[in-house]
Amino acid sequence: MKLFVPGRICLFGEHSDWAGGYRRINADLELGYTLITGTDQGVYAEVQPHPTSLVLSSTRPDGQRIGPTEIPMQAQALLEAAQEGGFWSYIAGVAYQVLTNYHVRGLAIDNYKTDLPMKKGLSSSAAISVLAARAFNRVYDLKLTVRGEMELAYQGEITTPSRCGRMDQGCAFGNRPVLMTFDGDRLDTAELQVKQDLHFVVVDLQSQKDTMEILNRLNRCYPFPDNPIQQGVQELLGPINKRIVGQAIDALTAADGPRLGELMVEAQAFFDRYATPACPEELTSPVLHQVLDYQPLKAHIWGGKGVGSQGDGTAQFIARSAADQQAVVEILQRDLGLPALPLTIRPGQQVRKAVIPAAGFGTRLFPASKATKKELFPIIDRDGIAKPAILLIVEEALEAGIEQVIIIVQEEDLADFRDFFSQQVSIENYNKLPRPFQDYARRLLDIGRRVSFVTQTTQQGFGHAVWCAKEAVGDEPFLLMLGDHIYRATGETSCARQLIDEYQQHGLSILGLRHTPEADIAAFGTVGGLWLDGDRGRLLNVTEFAEKPTADYARLNLRVPGLADDQYLTVFGQYIIKPQIFGIIEEHIVNNVRERGEIQLTSALDRLRREDGFLGLVMEGRRYDIGLPQHYLETLATFASPSYSRV
């Protein structure tokens, strides 16, 4: 298994993490607010289980190999290695914490590449700690959320001589911007989205600062101020920081580069005014200000400020464009001899394509399915128009913002589906249609231009059907909808749109879920997990997928906190899945990994969950099954009822 963890840069809110922690003692203090994002550089590793030890090796930037170093997977040996300090100590500290809390064996970790600068305020030690936590989590399926990995990494790092803050482990979120809120011992996180690329440059000032002395002096200002300087520091890290971070969130999500630049300049001015008097020896920062004020940079940037603990360590700029970003890097290196790294914050990858498997035979609806595919069975929609079921599904996908719909069909059925979406009725029949139906006939052809088809030559299971769309989907996340289910939201936002919105927010594969009584779960895919959104009970970190489990298995493994004893969460029938799923299914096909004789999707989803994470969303809506005669009748009756038309 290969892993990558980026570094972390604090865009706004330096020092407010530990300052907010003093609310344990002084509740009148303001909460700490910090805006962070991952860097484009980080730590790369290949990991695999080891029966007895922690086996560590690394490749330096100059190509020199270090290790392997072997540490017995024993508490005392790991603790001693952690407390020695140094590069391996962070992994040993995390391993010690894992061994203390979980039943695991060892790991072999080969850190084969690192392009993240060390000791430059970019949380390189935290990246290594998160890497170790993630490796144990995924190899041994500890079922930790990203927040859980962060906490494990933090506990592991403070087992070493390092004295990091909780903000550092924010690199666990990857390269997505995150708001972190600190209230005493409590940490809340919220992931943010940008509308378009934002271009930053991070520069190593190649100077000296004493971070421990900076922290020591600023901490003297808490929990209660004794003089105007200490009052100023609390004002800076409290109300001033709250306002600037709040405005920065608005500018960041709007991708307003000029405003972000203004806020950077303002934040630096306030830091110079209020923090520098508390530690003038380290925070006067002549090198930082020389670089921030360097005139040749002005035409290429919106603004800049210090990074991390501040002082003459690292600076950041926001550039006006990608070309300006490159120009800033070149000027810094050519004129000032300072190494600089580009950092680009990008919007999350858009979900542009939907996949709808419709290649099944329809055994349970035979002989009607011999006359026409079940996906073409008619349903009277809320607009009063009789539509084949597949059309309702396609319309929901397109209305949710999908650009292309890929329908998987059997080769002998291709003509029927293609003709429906691409052939106009004869002119004689067209003229017989009422005007609203003529309009709809033209709309149907417009829809058809966004529909394409993939054939499944042999029916080898749901997973195999999805794999058939690999080339059509490409390297993109995609919306997966079942061809024999119709979905209807109970509110204004469609079911597909609900999933897309959550995917854009969190960047993890996600599936729809619904509440199901224990008596029915043997017929459905079922998940276990932990809630991510407090008491709302909508967004779940999925910790296990189980295909049609027994009640006994579900009671032991699939309980979800807050649900009644006889209630579980089952698959709703809509997913947004990252493209890594195709490689996993292909492995199953090559190795003939089958369940009940078929290449299934559920086991591939569970592998993707382990390697990348998976969320579940309890849908605000219902699904209507047309795959069984009785369910088809119920769907027809529901869609025809007056109450449905008002939904």
KOLVEX-579809 format. One record per residue (C-alpha): x, y, z; residue number from 1. Coordinates in steps of 0.2 Angstrom, whole numbers, plus 5000, padded with zeros to 4 digits. Example, Ala and Ser with C-alpha at 12.3 -4.5 7.8 and 13.67 -1.06 7.14 Angstrom:
2
KOLLO   xx   yy   zz   k
KOLLO 5062 4978 5039   1
KOLLO 5068 4995 5036   2
# end
This chain:
647
KOLLO   xx   yy   zz   k
KOLLO 5000 5000 5000   1
KOLLO 5007 5017 4995   2
KOLLO 5003 5033 5006   3
KOLLO 5006 5051 5004   4
KOLLO 5004 5064 5017   5
KOLLO 5008 5083 5013   6
KOLLO 5015 5096 5025   7
KOLLO 5004 5109 5033   8
KOLLO 5005 5127 5031   9
KOLLO 4995 5140 5042  10
KOLLO 4987 5153 5031  11
KOLLO 4980 5163 5045  12
KOLLO 4979 5161 5064  13
KOLLO 4996 5157 5070  14
KOLLO 4997 5153 5088  15
KOLLO 4979 5153 5091  16
KOLLO 4978 5134 5093  17
KOLLO 4988 5135 5110  18
KOLLO 4980 5152 5115  19
KOLLO 4963 5144 5113  20
KOLLO 4968 5130 5124  21
KOLLO 4970 5142 5139  22
KOLLO 4951 5143 5139  23
KOLLO 4952 5128 5150  24
KOLLO 4958 5140 5164  25
KOLLO 4951 5157 5158  26
KOLLO 4934 5155 5149  27
KOLLO 4934 5174 5145  28
KOLLO 4947 5171 5132  29
KOLLO 4942 5170 5113  30
KOLLO 4942 5153 5104  31
KOLLO 4957 5150 5093  32
KOLLO 4953 5150 5074  33
KOLLO 4966 5144 5062  34
KOLLO 4965 5142 5043  35
KOLLO 4977 5128 5036  36
KOLLO 4980 5119 5020  37
KOLLO 4991 5105 5015  38
KOLLO 5007 5108 5004  39
KOLLO 5010 5102 4987  40
KOLLO 5025 5093 4994  41
KOLLO 5025 5079 5007  42
KOLLO 5031 5062 5013  43
KOLLO 5028 5046 5002  44
KOLLO 5029 5028 5009  45
KOLLO 5025 5011 5004  46
KOLLO 5019 5001 5019  47
KOLLO 5015 4983 5023  48
KOLLO 5012 4972 5038  49
KOLLO 5026 4964 5048  50
KOLLO 5024 4950 5060  51
KOLLO 5035 4956 5074  52
KOLLO 5043 4973 5072  53
KOLLO 5043 4991 5066  54
KOLLO 5055 4990 5051  55
KOLLO 5059 5008 5044  56
KOLLO 5069 5013 5029  57
KOLLO 5070 5030 5020  58
KOLLO 5078 5038 5004  59
KOLLO 5085 5055 5007  60
KOLLO 5083 5069 4994  61
KOLLO 5100 5066 4988  62
KOLLO 5096 5048 4984  63
KOLLO 5105 5040 4999  64
KOLLO 5096 5025 5007  65
KOLLO 5095 5025 5026  66
KOLLO 5090 5009 5035  67
KOLLO 5082 4997 5037  68
KOLLO 5081 5000 5056  69
KOLLO 5071 4987 5065  70
KOLLO 5062 4991 5082  71
KOLLO 5053 4976 5091  72
KOLLO 5035 4979 5092  73
KOLLO 5036 4980 5111  74
KOLLO 5030 4994 5121  75
KOLLO 5046 4998 5130  76
KOLLO 5057 4997 5115  77
KOLLO 5045 5008 5105  78
KOLLO 5044 5021 5120  79
KOLLO 5063 5021 5121  80
KOLLO 5065 5024 5102  81
KOLLO 5052 5038 5103  82
KOLLO 5061 5047 5117  83
KOLLO 5078 5047 5109  84
KOLLO 5071 5060 5096  85
KOLLO 5076 5060 5078  86
KOLLO 5068 5055 5062  87
KOLLO 5062 5038 5067  88
KOLLO 5056 5044 5084  89
KOLLO 5039 5050 5077  90
KOLLO 5035 5034 5069  91
KOLLO 5040 5024 5085  92
KOLLO 5030 5036 5096  93
KOLLO 5014 5033 5085  94
KOLLO 5018 5014 5085  95
KOLLO 5019 5015 5104  96
KOLLO 5002 5023 5105  97
KOLLO 4994 5011 5093  98
KOLLO 5001 4996 5103  99
KOLLO 4994 5003 5119 100
KOLLO 4977 5005 5112 101
KOLLO 4975 4991 5099 102
KOLLO 4979 4973 5095 103
KOLLO 4991 4974 5081 104
KOLLO 5007 4967 5074 105
KOLLO 5021 4977 5066 106
KOLLO 5024 4987 5050 107
KOLLO 5037 4989 5037 108
KOLLO 5037 5007 5031 109
KOLLO 5048 5012 5017 110
KOLLO 5049 5031 5016 111
KOLLO 5054 5031 4997 112
KOLLO 5053 5049 4994 113
KOLLO 5052 5066 5004 114
KOLLO 5051 5082 4995 115
KOLLO 5045 5092 5010 116
KOLLO 5057 5104 5018 117
KOLLO 5061 5099 5036 118
KOLLO 5060 5111 5051 119
KOLLO 5053 5125 5040 120
KOLLO 5036 5128 5049 121
KOLLO 5028 5116 5037 122
KOLLO 5024 5102 5050 123
KOLLO 5036 5089 5043 124
KOLLO 5036 5079 5059 125
KOLLO 5017 5080 5060 126
KOLLO 5017 5073 5042 127
KOLLO 5028 5058 5047 128
KOLLO 5017 5055 5062 129
KOLLO 5001 5056 5052 130
KOLLO 5009 5044 5039 131
KOLLO 5012 5031 5053 132
KOLLO 4995 5033 5060 133
KOLLO 4987 5031 5043 134
KOLLO 4998 5016 5039 135
KOLLO 4992 5007 5055 136
KOLLO 4974 5012 5052 137
KOLLO 4974 5006 5034 138
KOLLO 4984 4990 5036 139
KOLLO 4976 4984 5052 140
KOLLO 4959 4992 5048 141
KOLLO 4957 5001 5064 142
KOLLO 4942 5010 5058 143
KOLLO 4948 5027 5062 144
KOLLO 4942 5043 5055 145
KOLLO 4954 5057 5049 146
KOLLO 4951 5065 5065 147
KOLLO 4955 5049 5074 148
KOLLO 4971 5048 5064 149
KOLLO 4975 5066 5069 150
KOLLO 4973 5062 5087 151
KOLLO 4984 5046 5086 152
KOLLO 4997 5056 5077 153
KOLLO 4997 5070 5090 154
KOLLO 4998 5058 5104 155
KOLLO 5012 5049 5095 156
KOLLO 5022 5065 5092 157
KOLLO 5021 5071 5110 158
KOLLO 5028 5055 5116 159
KOLLO 5044 5061 5107 160
KOLLO 5054 5076 5113 161
KOLLO 5044 5086 5101 162
KOLLO 5031 5099 5108 163
KOLLO 5020 5101 5093 164
KOLLO 5002 5108 5094 165
KOLLO 4986 5100 5088 166
KOLLO 4986 5112 5073 167
KOLLO 5001 5103 5065 168
KOLLO 4992 5086 5063 169
KOLLO 4980 5095 5051 170
KOLLO 4990 5089 5037 171
KOLLO 4980 5073 5039 172
KOLLO 4966 5082 5029 173
KOLLO 4977 5082 5014 174
KOLLO 4978 5098 5002 175
KOLLO 4961 5104 5006 176
KOLLO 4959 5120 5016 177
KOLLO 4952 5117 5034 178
KOLLO 4946 5129 5048 179
KOLLO 4952 5122 5065 180
KOLLO 4943 5129 5080 181
KOLLO 4951 5127 5097 182
KOLLO 4941 5128 5113 183
KOLLO 4951 5122 5128 184
KOLLO 4954 5103 5125 185
KOLLO 4941 5103 5111 186
KOLLO 4945 5104 5093 187
KOLLO 4932 5106 5079 188
KOLLO 4937 5106 5060 189
KOLLO 4927 5111 5045 190
KOLLO 4934 5108 5027 191
KOLLO 4932 5122 5015 192
KOLLO 4930 5123 4996 193
KOLLO 4938 5136 4984 194
KOLLO 4929 5140 4967 195
KOLLO 4945 5141 4957 196
KOLLO 4964 5139 4959 197
KOLLO 4973 5150 4971 198
KOLLO 4992 5152 4969 199
KOLLO 5004 5153 4984 200
KOLLO 5022 5153 4986 201
KOLLO 5031 5147 5002 202
KOLLO 5049 5154 5005 203
KOLLO 5062 5148 5016 204
KOLLO 5071 5163 5023 205
KOLLO 5087 5154 5027 206
KOLLO 5089 5163 5043 207
KOLLO 5088 5159 5062 208
KOLLO 5074 5160 5075 209
KOLLO 5071 5152 5092 210
KOLLO 5054 5145 5091 211
KOLLO 5055 5139 5109 212
KOLLO 5059 5156 5115 213
KOLLO 5045 5164 5105 214
KOLLO 5032 5151 5112 215
KOLLO 5039 5154 5129 216
KOLLO 5037 5173 5129 217
KOLLO 5020 5172 5121 218
KOLLO 5014 5159 5133 219
KOLLO 5018 5171 5148 220
KOLLO 5004 5182 5142 221
KOLLO 4991 5168 5147 222
KOLLO 4980 5164 5155 223
KOLLO 4978 5181 5163 224
KOLLO 4987 5197 5157 225
KOLLO 4998 5207 5169 226
KOLLO 5002 5222 5158 227
KOLLO 4997 5231 5142 228
KOLLO 5009 5220 5131 229
KOLLO 5001 5204 5137 230
KOLLO 4984 5212 5135 231
KOLLO 4989 5216 5117 232
KOLLO 4994 5198 5113 233
KOLLO 4978 5191 5120 234
KOLLO 4969 5204 5109 235
KOLLO 4979 5199 5094 236
KOLLO 4976 5180 5096 237
KOLLO 4958 5183 5101 238
KOLLO 4946 5195 5094 239
KOLLO 4958 5202 5080 240
KOLLO 4962 5184 5074 241
KOLLO 4943 5179 5075 242
KOLLO 4939 5194 5063 243
KOLLO 4953 5191 5051 244
KOLLO 4950 5172 5050 245
KOLLO 4932 5175 5047 246
KOLLO 4935 5187 5033 247
KOLLO 4948 5175 5026 248
KOLLO 4936 5161 5025 249
KOLLO 4924 5171 5014 250
KOLLO 4939 5177 5003 251
KOLLO 4946 5159 5002 252
KOLLO 4929 5151 4997 253
KOLLO 4926 5165 4984 254
KOLLO 4944 5163 4978 255
KOLLO 4946 5181 4980 256
KOLLO 4965 5183 4979 257
KOLLO 4966 5202 4981 258
KOLLO 4956 5201 4997 259
KOLLO 4966 5187 5003 260
KOLLO 4982 5197 5000 261
KOLLO 4975 5212 5009 262
KOLLO 4971 5201 5024 263
KOLLO 4988 5194 5024 264
KOLLO 4996 5211 5025 265
KOLLO 4984 5216 5038 266
KOLLO 4987 5201 5049 267
KOLLO 5006 5204 5048 268
KOLLO 5004 5222 5053 269
KOLLO 4994 5217 5068 270
KOLLO 5006 5203 5073 271
KOLLO 5021 5216 5072 272
KOLLO 5011 5228 5082 273
KOLLO 5005 5217 5096 274
KOLLO 5016 5201 5097 275
KOLLO 5033 5208 5093 276
KOLLO 5034 5218 5109 277
KOLLO 5032 5202 5119 278
KOLLO 5048 5195 5111 279
KOLLO 5057 5208 5101 280
KOLLO 5073 5198 5100 281
KOLLO 5065 5185 5089 282
KOLLO 5050 5193 5081 283
KOLLO 5057 5210 5075 284
KOLLO 5061 5198 5060 285
KOLLO 5072 5209 5048 286
KOLLO 5074 5196 5035 287
KOLLO 5055 5192 5034 288
KOLLO 5051 5211 5032 289
KOLLO 5065 5213 5019 290
KOLLO 5057 5199 5009 291
KOLLO 5039 5205 5011 292
KOLLO 5044 5222 5006 293
KOLLO 5055 5217 4991 294
KOLLO 5050 5228 4977 295
KOLLO 5052 5217 4962 296
KOLLO 5039 5205 4969 297
KOLLO 5025 5218 4970 298
KOLLO 5019 5216 4953 299
KOLLO 5017 5197 4955 300
KOLLO 5008 5196 4972 301
KOLLO 4992 5202 4981 302
KOLLO 5001 5201 4998 303
KOLLO 5011 5191 5010 304
KOLLO 5015 5187 5028 305
KOLLO 5025 5176 5040 306
KOLLO 5022 5158 5043 307
KOLLO 5021 5147 5058 308
KOLLO 5028 5154 5074 309
KOLLO 5033 5169 5064 310
KOLLO 5051 5177 5065 311
KOLLO 5064 5174 5052 312
KOLLO 5059 5157 5047 313
KOLLO 5047 5156 5033 314
KOLLO 5036 5168 5023 315
KOLLO 5021 5165 5011 316
KOLLO 5014 5175 4997 317
KOLLO 4998 5174 4987 318
KOLLO 5002 5177 4968 319
KOLLO 4991 5185 4955 320
KOLLO 4991 5170 4943 321
KOLLO 5000 5153 4939 322
KOLLO 5013 5163 4929 323
KOLLO 5016 5176 4943 324
KOLLO 5018 5161 4955 325
KOLLO 5032 5155 4944 326
KOLLO 5039 5172 4943 327
KOLLO 5039 5174 4962 328
KOLLO 5049 5158 4964 329
KOLLO 5062 5163 4951 330
KOLLO 5064 5181 4958 331
KOLLO 5066 5174 4976 332
KOLLO 5079 5161 4970 333
KOLLO 5088 5172 4958 334
KOLLO 5089 5189 4967 335
KOLLO 5089 5183 4985 336
KOLLO 5095 5166 4985 337
KOLLO 5080 5159 4994 338
KOLLO 5073 5142 4990 339
KOLLO 5054 5144 4987 340
KOLLO 5040 5131 4984 341
KOLLO 5024 5133 4974 342
KOLLO 5007 5129 4983 343
KOLLO 4991 5129 4973 344
KOLLO 4974 5127 4982 345
KOLLO 4962 5119 4969 346
KOLLO 4944 5116 4969 347
KOLLO 4939 5098 4973 348
KOLLO 4938 5087 4958 349
KOLLO 4921 5089 4950 350
KOLLO 4908 5074 4948 351
KOLLO 4904 5075 4929 352
KOLLO 4899 5058 4925 353
KOLLO 4886 5045 4930 354
KOLLO 4886 5027 4928 355
KOLLO 4870 5017 4927 356
KOLLO 4871 4998 4926 357
KOLLO 4856 4991 4915 358
KOLLO 4863 4975 4909 359
KOLLO 4853 4962 4920 360
KOLLO 4841 4950 4913 361
KOLLO 4827 4955 4924 362
KOLLO 4824 4937 4930 363
KOLLO 4811 4941 4943 364
KOLLO 4800 4951 4931 365
KOLLO 4800 4937 4918 366
KOLLO 4791 4936 4905 367
KOLLO 4788 4954 4905 368
KOLLO 4807 4957 4904 369
KOLLO 4808 4946 4888 370
KOLLO 4797 4959 4880 371
KOLLO 4806 4974 4886 372
KOLLO 4820 4978 4898 373
KOLLO 4814 4982 4916 374
KOLLO 4824 4998 4915 375
KOLLO 4811 5003 4901 376
KOLLO 4796 4999 4911 377
KOLLO 4784 5014 4912 378
KOLLO 4782 5025 4927 379
KOLLO 4770 5040 4927 380
KOLLO 4780 5054 4934 381
KOLLO 4774 5069 4944 382
KOLLO 4773 5079 4928 383
KOLLO 4760 5067 4922 384
KOLLO 4771 5060 4908 385
KOLLO 4773 5041 4906 386
KOLLO 4792 5038 4906 387
KOLLO 4803 5023 4906 388
KOLLO 4811 5021 4923 389
KOLLO 4829 5024 4915 390
KOLLO 4823 5041 4909 391
KOLLO 4818 5046 4927 392
KOLLO 4836 5041 4933 393
KOLLO 4845 5050 4919 394
KOLLO 4835 5066 4922 395
KOLLO 4839 5066 4941 396
KOLLO 4858 5064 4936 397
KOLLO 4857 5078 4924 398
KOLLO 4847 5090 4935 399
KOLLO 4860 5087 4949 400
KOLLO 4874 5094 4937 401
KOLLO 4880 5078 4929 402
KOLLO 4887 5081 4911 403
KOLLO 4888 5064 4904 404
KOLLO 4878 5048 4908 405
KOLLO 4885 5031 4904 406
KOLLO 4872 5017 4903 407
KOLLO 4879 4999 4904 408
KOLLO 4869 4987 4893 409
KOLLO 4869 4970 4886 410
KOLLO 4875 4970 4868 411
KOLLO 4858 4964 4861 412
KOLLO 4849 4978 4870 413
KOLLO 4860 4992 4864 414
KOLLO 4848 4996 4850 415
KOLLO 4833 4998 4860 416
KOLLO 4841 5010 4873 417
KOLLO 4851 5020 4859 418
KOLLO 4835 5022 4849 419
KOLLO 4825 5028 4863 420
KOLLO 4838 5042 4867 421
KOLLO 4843 5047 4850 422
KOLLO 4829 5043 4837 423
KOLLO 4815 5055 4835 424
KOLLO 4797 5048 4832 425
KOLLO 4791 5048 4814 426
KOLLO 4784 5064 4808 427
KOLLO 4767 5057 4807 428
KOLLO 4767 5051 4825 429
KOLLO 4775 5068 4830 430
KOLLO 4761 5078 4823 431
KOLLO 4749 5068 4832 432
KOLLO 4757 5072 4849 433
KOLLO 4749 5086 4860 434
KOLLO 4760 5102 4860 435
KOLLO 4768 5098 4878 436
KOLLO 4773 5080 4872 437
KOLLO 4781 5088 4856 438
KOLLO 4791 5099 4867 439
KOLLO 4796 5084 4877 440
KOLLO 4801 5074 4862 441
KOLLO 4813 5088 4857 442
KOLLO 4820 5088 4875 443
KOLLO 4822 5069 4875 444
KOLLO 4834 5071 4860 445
KOLLO 4844 5085 4870 446
KOLLO 4845 5073 4884 447
KOLLO 4851 5059 4873 448
KOLLO 4866 5069 4867 449
KOLLO 4873 5068 4885 450
KOLLO 4870 5049 4886 451
KOLLO 4882 5036 4880 452
KOLLO 4883 5017 4881 453
KOLLO 4895 5003 4886 454
KOLLO 4891 4985 4883 455
KOLLO 4894 4971 4896 456
KOLLO 4897 4956 4885 457
KOLLO 4895 4943 4900 458
KOLLO 4885 4946 4916 459
KOLLO 4898 4942 4930 460
KOLLO 4890 4953 4944 461
KOLLO 4888 4971 4949 462
KOLLO 4906 4974 4952 463
KOLLO 4910 4968 4934 464
KOLLO 4896 4979 4927 465
KOLLO 4904 4994 4935 466
KOLLO 4921 4989 4929 467
KOLLO 4915 4989 4911 468
KOLLO 4913 5008 4912 469
KOLLO 4932 5010 4917 470
KOLLO 4937 5018 4900 471
KOLLO 4922 5029 4898 472
KOLLO 4924 5036 4916 473
KOLLO 4943 5038 4915 474
KOLLO 4952 5045 4930 475
KOLLO 4937 5054 4938 476
KOLLO 4925 5052 4953 477
KOLLO 4908 5046 4946 478
KOLLO 4890 5045 4952 479
KOLLO 4884 5027 4952 480
KOLLO 4865 5024 4951 481
KOLLO 4855 5008 4950 482
KOLLO 4846 5005 4934 483
KOLLO 4831 4997 4943 484
KOLLO 4828 5010 4957 485
KOLLO 4820 5027 4956 486
KOLLO 4825 5040 4969 487
KOLLO 4815 5054 4976 488
KOLLO 4820 5067 4988 489
KOLLO 4808 5073 5002 490
KOLLO 4815 5091 5001 491
KOLLO 4821 5103 4987 492
KOLLO 4838 5095 4985 493
KOLLO 4838 5079 4974 494
KOLLO 4846 5063 4981 495
KOLLO 4860 5064 4968 496
KOLLO 4863 5082 4972 497
KOLLO 4864 5078 4991 498
KOLLO 4878 5066 4988 499
KOLLO 4888 5077 4976 500
KOLLO 4887 5092 4988 501
KOLLO 4894 5081 5002 502
KOLLO 4908 5074 4991 503
KOLLO 4913 5092 4986 504
KOLLO 4914 5096 5004 505
KOLLO 4924 5081 5010 506
KOLLO 4933 5074 4995 507
KOLLO 4930 5056 5000 508
KOLLO 4919 5042 4991 509
KOLLO 4902 5042 4998 510
KOLLO 4886 5032 4997 511
KOLLO 4868 5035 5001 512
KOLLO 4861 5026 5016 513
KOLLO 4843 5022 5023 514
KOLLO 4837 5016 5040 515
KOLLO 4831 4997 5038 516
KOLLO 4824 4986 5052 517
KOLLO 4834 4970 5057 518
KOLLO 4822 4959 5049 519
KOLLO 4826 4965 5031 520
KOLLO 4845 4968 5031 521
KOLLO 4848 4950 5024 522
KOLLO 4842 4957 5008 523
KOLLO 4853 4972 5007 524
KOLLO 4871 4979 5008 525
KOLLO 4873 4985 5026 526
KOLLO 4887 4996 5034 527
KOLLO 4894 5000 5051 528
KOLLO 4902 5016 5056 529
KOLLO 4903 5031 5067 530
KOLLO 4894 5048 5065 531
KOLLO 4905 5063 5059 532
KOLLO 4892 5076 5062 533
KOLLO 4888 5075 5081 534
KOLLO 4870 5072 5085 535
KOLLO 4863 5076 5068 536
KOLLO 4865 5058 5062 537
KOLLO 4867 5061 5044 538
KOLLO 4885 5059 5039 539
KOLLO 4894 5043 5044 540
KOLLO 4912 5037 5043 541
KOLLO 4909 5020 5036 542
KOLLO 4920 5007 5045 543
KOLLO 4913 4991 5037 544
KOLLO 4903 4985 5022 545
KOLLO 4894 4969 5023 546
KOLLO 4884 4961 5008 547
KOLLO 4867 4954 5015 548
KOLLO 4873 4950 5032 549
KOLLO 4865 4939 5045 550
KOLLO 4856 4946 5060 551
KOLLO 4869 4939 5071 552
KOLLO 4884 4946 5061 553
KOLLO 4875 4963 5061 554
KOLLO 4873 4963 5080 555
KOLLO 4891 4960 5083 556
KOLLO 4899 4971 5069 557
KOLLO 4887 4984 5061 558
KOLLO 4879 4993 5076 559
KOLLO 4878 5012 5073 560
KOLLO 4878 5023 5089 561
KOLLO 4861 5031 5092 562
KOLLO 4851 5019 5081 563
KOLLO 4838 5008 5090 564
KOLLO 4843 4990 5093 565
KOLLO 4833 4983 5078 566
KOLLO 4838 4997 5066 567
KOLLO 4853 4997 5054 568
KOLLO 4859 5007 5039 569
KOLLO 4858 4999 5022 570
KOLLO 4863 5004 5005 571
KOLLO 4852 5017 4997 572
KOLLO 4857 5013 4979 573
KOLLO 4867 5029 4974 574
KOLLO 4886 5031 4976 575
KOLLO 4900 5043 4972 576
KOLLO 4915 5033 4970 577
KOLLO 4933 5038 4966 578
KOLLO 4941 5030 4951 579
KOLLO 4953 5019 4961 580
KOLLO 4938 5007 4962 581
KOLLO 4942 5001 4944 582
KOLLO 4959 4995 4949 583
KOLLO 4953 4986 4964 584
KOLLO 4939 4977 4954 585
KOLLO 4952 4973 4940 586
KOLLO 4962 4964 4953 587
KOLLO 4947 4954 4958 588
KOLLO 4944 4950 4940 589
KOLLO 4962 4944 4936 590
KOLLO 4963 4934 4952 591
KOLLO 4945 4927 4950 592
KOLLO 4939 4934 4967 593
KOLLO 4921 4930 4967 594
KOLLO 4907 4930 4980 595
KOLLO 4892 4919 4977 596
KOLLO 4899 4916 4960 597
KOLLO 4900 4934 4954 598
KOLLO 4912 4949 4954 599
KOLLO 4904 4959 4968 600
KOLLO 4905 4978 4971 601
KOLLO 4904 4977 4990 602
KOLLO 4921 4969 4993 603
KOLLO 4929 4982 4982 604
KOLLO 4921 4996 4991 605
KOLLO 4927 4989 5007 606
KOLLO 4945 4989 5001 607
KOLLO 4943 5007 4994 608
KOLLO 4937 5011 5012 609
KOLLO 4952 5004 5020 610
KOLLO 4964 5012 5008 611
KOLLO 4956 5029 5006 612
KOLLO 4941 5031 5017 613
KOLLO 4922 5031 5014 614
KOLLO 4908 5041 5020 615
KOLLO 4889 5037 5021 616
KOLLO 4875 5050 5020 617
KOLLO 4858 5046 5027 618
KOLLO 4847 5052 5012 619
KOLLO 4833 5064 5014 620
KOLLO 4823 5054 5002 621
KOLLO 4816 5037 4997 622
KOLLO 4821 5024 4984 623
KOLLO 4808 5015 4974 624
KOLLO 4812 4997 4968 625
KOLLO 4805 4991 4951 626
KOLLO 4815 4975 4951 627
KOLLO 4802 4964 4959 628
KOLLO 4784 4963 4954 629
KOLLO 4777 4968 4971 630
KOLLO 4789 4982 4972 631
KOLLO 4785 4988 4955 632
KOLLO 4766 4988 4959 633
KOLLO 4770 4998 4975 634
KOLLO 4781 5011 4965 635
KOLLO 4767 5013 4952 636
KOLLO 4754 5016 4966 637
KOLLO 4765 5028 4975 638
KOLLO 4769 5038 4960 639
KOLLO 4751 5039 4956 640
KOLLO 4745 5045 4973 641
KOLLO 4740 5063 4976 642
KOLLO 4752 5064 4991 643
KOLLO 4767 5059 4980 644
KOLLO 4763 5073 4968 645
KOLLO 4764 5085 4982 646
KOLLO 4781 5079 4988 647
# end
